[in-house]
């Protein structure tokens, strides 16, 4: 990210990193920074309201990993897989699933075992089934006078041990 990245980061004591981005490019930089630290077996949960930027995040994340084909939201197919040549990126969208049994049938926690990284849009509904993972929550700023449609508050937190050894690198990558 660089000195002119339009991202302000702060770290809370409960291991949450919060970035305020002022542009779509800022969201892309956050996604790229996380992708640079991601490794096979990682599960990344994307959470936030409709239109918060989960798919835009996934597109930038995939691009940073080397995905060259267009990344679209797998709302109707549930999971898309992209081969970067060195790692598979599995991109899931749980928005249309109605029952937890449908989520269980996908075996999302196991999908990363074959050289994969899993991004799960609307993944917060299944987070308790995903094992150790990173949560990326995208939200519009609460300031009602802010008319910047591209501004987002991006909160990153870790569940389980998977990101523990990389946490300091993640903080550094997301700081300005």
C-alpha positions as CSV (number, residue, x, y, z in Angstrom):
1,X,0.0,0.0,0.0
2,X,2.0,3.3,-0.1
3,X,2.1,6.6,1.5
4,X,-0.7,8.0,-0.7
5,X,-2.9,4.9,-0.4
6,X,-6.0,6.7,1.0
7,X,-6.2,4.2,3.7
8,X,-6.0,4.9,7.5
9,X,-5.4,1.9,9.7
10,X,-5.7,1.4,13.4
11,X,-5.2,-1.7,15.5
12,X,-7.5,-2.5,18.5
13,X,-6.2,-4.7,21.4
14,X,-8.6,-7.5,20.4
15,X,-6.7,-8.2,17.2
16,X,-8.9,-6.4,14.8
17,X,-7.4,-4.2,12.2
18,X,-9.8,-1.4,10.9
19,X,-9.1,0.5,7.7
20,X,-11.1,3.3,6.3
21,X,-10.8,3.5,2.6
22,X,-12.1,6.4,0.5
23,X,-12.2,4.7,-2.9
24,X,-12.7,1.5,-4.7
25,X,-9.0,1.5,-5.3
26,X,-8.5,1.6,-1.5
27,X,-10.6,-1.6,-1.1
28,X,-8.5,-3.2,-3.9
29,X,-5.3,-2.3,-2.0
30,X,-6.6,-3.9,1.2
31,X,-7.6,-7.1,-0.8
32,X,-4.2,-7.2,-2.5
33,X,-2.4,-6.8,0.8
34,X,-4.3,-9.7,2.3
35,X,-3.8,-11.8,-0.8
36,X,0.0,-11.3,-0.6
37,X,0.0,-13.0,2.8
38,X,-2.6,-15.7,2.0
39,X,-1.5,-19.3,1.6
40,X,-2.9,-22.7,0.7
41,X,-5.5,-23.8,3.2
42,X,-6.7,-20.3,4.1
43,X,-10.4,-19.5,4.5
44,X,-11.4,-15.8,4.2
45,X,-14.9,-14.9,5.2
46,X,-16.3,-11.8,3.5
47,X,-19.1,-10.1,5.4
48,X,-21.2,-7.0,4.9
49,X,-24.4,-5.7,3.6
50,X,-25.6,-6.0,0.0
51,X,-23.4,-3.7,-2.1
52,X,-20.7,-3.3,0.5
53,X,-18.0,-4.4,-1.8
54,X,-17.5,-8.2,-1.2
55,X,-17.3,-9.1,-4.9
56,X,-15.0,-6.1,-5.6
57,X,-12.8,-7.4,-2.8
58,X,-12.8,-10.9,-4.2
59,X,-11.9,-9.6,-7.7
60,X,-8.9,-7.7,-6.4
61,X,-7.9,-10.6,-4.2
62,X,-8.0,-13.0,-7.1
63,X,-6.2,-10.6,-9.4
64,X,-3.4,-10.3,-6.8
65,X,-3.1,-14.1,-6.7
66,X,-2.8,-14.1,-10.5
67,X,-6.3,-14.9,-11.7
68,X,-6.6,-13.6,-15.2
69,X,-10.2,-14.4,-16.0
70,X,-13.1,-12.3,-14.9
71,X,-14.2,-13.0,-11.3
72,X,-17.9,-12.8,-10.9
73,X,-20.1,-13.5,-7.8
74,X,-21.1,-17.1,-7.7
75,X,-24.5,-16.3,-6.3
76,X,-26.4,-18.9,-8.4
77,X,-23.6,-21.5,-8.8
78,X,-22.5,-21.1,-5.2
79,X,-18.8,-21.8,-5.9
80,X,-16.4,-20.8,-8.7
81,X,-12.9,-22.1,-8.9
82,X,-10.0,-20.2,-10.5
83,X,-6.6,-21.7,-11.3
84,X,-3.8,-19.3,-10.9
85,X,-1.2,-21.8,-11.9
86,X,0.2,-22.0,-8.4
87,X,-2.9,-22.1,-6.2
88,X,-6.6,-22.6,-6.7
89,X,-8.9,-19.8,-5.6
90,X,-12.4,-21.1,-4.6
91,X,-14.9,-18.2,-4.4
92,X,-18.2,-19.1,-2.7
93,X,-21.3,-17.1,-2.2
94,X,-23.7,-18.3,0.5
95,X,-26.4,-15.6,0.0
96,X,-29.0,-17.8,-1.6
97,X,-28.6,-20.8,0.7
98,X,-31.6,-21.2,3.1
99,X,-30.6,-24.0,5.4
100,X,-27.5,-25.0,7.3
101,X,-27.7,-28.4,5.7
102,X,-27.1,-26.8,2.3
103,X,-23.9,-25.2,3.7
104,X,-22.8,-28.5,5.2
105,X,-23.3,-30.2,1.9
106,X,-20.8,-27.9,0.2
107,X,-18.0,-29.1,2.6
108,X,-16.4,-25.7,2.4
109,X,-13.8,-26.4,5.1
110,X,-12.5,-29.3,3.0
111,X,-12.4,-27.4,-0.3
112,X,-9.0,-25.8,0.5
113,X,-7.2,-29.1,1.0
114,X,-6.3,-29.4,-2.7
115,X,-3.9,-26.4,-3.1
116,X,-6.7,-23.9,-2.5
117,X,-7.6,-20.7,-0.8
118,X,-11.3,-20.1,-0.1
119,X,-13.1,-16.8,-0.2
120,X,-16.7,-17.0,1.2
121,X,-19.1,-14.1,0.5
122,X,-21.8,-13.9,3.1
123,X,-19.6,-16.4,5.0
124,X,-20.5,-15.0,8.4
125,X,-23.6,-17.2,8.3
126,X,-21.4,-20.3,8.2
127,X,-18.4,-19.0,10.1
128,X,-18.8,-21.6,12.9
129,X,-18.4,-24.4,10.3
130,X,-15.3,-23.0,8.6
131,X,-12.7,-23.7,11.2
132,X,-9.8,-21.2,11.5
133,X,-10.3,-18.2,9.2
134,X,-9.9,-14.5,8.6
135,X,-13.0,-12.3,8.6
136,X,-13.1,-9.2,6.4
137,X,-16.1,-7.1,7.1
138,X,-16.9,-4.3,4.7
139,X,-19.3,-1.5,5.7
140,X,-20.3,1.9,4.6
141,X,-19.2,4.7,6.9
142,X,-21.8,5.7,9.5
143,X,-21.4,9.4,8.8
144,X,-24.7,10.5,7.1
145,X,-23.0,13.6,5.6
146,X,-20.5,11.5,3.8
147,X,-21.6,11.3,0.2
148,X,-18.7,9.2,-1.0
149,X,-20.3,6.0,-2.3
150,X,-16.9,4.3,-2.6
151,X,-15.8,4.9,1.0
152,X,-15.8,1.7,3.2
153,X,-14.7,0.7,6.7
154,X,-12.9,-2.6,6.4
155,X,-12.4,-4.6,9.6
156,X,-10.2,-7.6,9.6
157,X,-10.1,-10.1,12.4
158,X,-8.9,-13.6,12.9
159,X,-10.7,-16.7,14.2
160,X,-8.5,-19.6,15.3
161,X,-4.7,-20.0,14.8
162,X,-4.3,-19.9,11.0
163,X,-3.3,-16.2,10.9
164,X,-1.7,-15.9,14.3
165,X,1.9,-16.2,12.9
166,X,1.2,-13.7,10.1
167,X,-0.8,-11.2,12.2
168,X,2.2,-8.7,12.6
169,X,2.8,-8.9,8.8
170,X,-0.9,-8.3,8.2
171,X,-0.9,-5.3,10.4
172,X,2.2,-3.9,8.6
173,X,0.7,-4.6,5.2
174,X,-2.5,-2.8,6.1
175,X,-0.9,0.2,7.8
176,X,-0.2,3.5,5.9
